[in-house]
């Protein structure tokens, strides 16, 4: 067992982080709630999400090398990104 949080726990951490920097007036942020395309998550919140993702994948993430609105627009997409890029060991740059 890796000791890393499971997907459900990661989702809760991510929701809490987003709620801290981008309060959602309609309550809970669902897995498929548009974050970037709806402007719910803007620059400061997005920077904090990027830092959180880097912590989860143990690597630097170059957020200018891909379309954030296409790849990180929902909780599900961000968690998918984390699962896809999560690597044990030393940090490496990610696209």
N, C-alpha and C positions, 0 to 999 in steps of 0.2 A: 504494500500500500504506500502511496507516494506522500501522504500528509498534506497534499494540496486540496483546497476546497473543491467540492463537486460543482457541477454546472448550476444547480439550484442555488447553492450558497454564493457562487460568483454572481449570479443574476441579482440576488438580494444586495450584495455589496455594490454592484453597479447602479442599481436603482437608488440606493441611499446616497451614493456619490452625486448622481445626477440631481436628485431632489435637493441636495445641499446647495448646489450651484445654479440650478434652474428649476425652482419650484413649479410643479405642474398644478394648475388651478382646478383640474378635473379629477384630482385624486391620484390613485395608483397608476404608474406608468406600466402599461401592458408590454408583453414581449414584442408585439408588432406595432407599437406606437411610433409614428415617424418622429424622429428626434431632430435631425438636421434639416430635412426638407420642410418641416413645419415651423422651424426656427425656435423650437422648444429648447434645443441645446445650441448655444452660441459660443463665441470665442473662449471665454474663461472656463466655462463648463467643458467645452471640447478639449481644451488643453489638459484639464484635470482627468478627463476620460483617457486621453492619450498617455498620460503618466501612469494611470492605473493599468492600462493595457501593457505598457512596458514592464511594469512590476510583475504582472501575471505571466508574461512570456520570457522573463529574464533576458530581455534584449531591447536594444534601441529600436524604435519604430520611426521610420522616416515618413511622416504624415503628408509630405508634399509629393511623394512618389506614387500616390494612388488617389482615387476619387473618394473622399470621405463620405460624401452624401450617398454614393452608390454602395459603398462597402460597410459603413458604420451607421446607417440610418435607423436601425432598430436595436433593441437589446439583443435579440436573436442573432443579428448579423455581427455585433461586436463579440458576443460569446463564441460564435463560429470562428471568427478571426483568431481569438485567443486559442481555441482548441487546435486550429490549423497550424499556428505558429509557435505554440508552446514547445520549448526545448529545454531539456535538462542541461546543466552545466553552465559554461561561460556565456556572457551576453554577446550577441552578434547583431549587426544592423539588419532590419527587416524592411521589405518594401512597404 
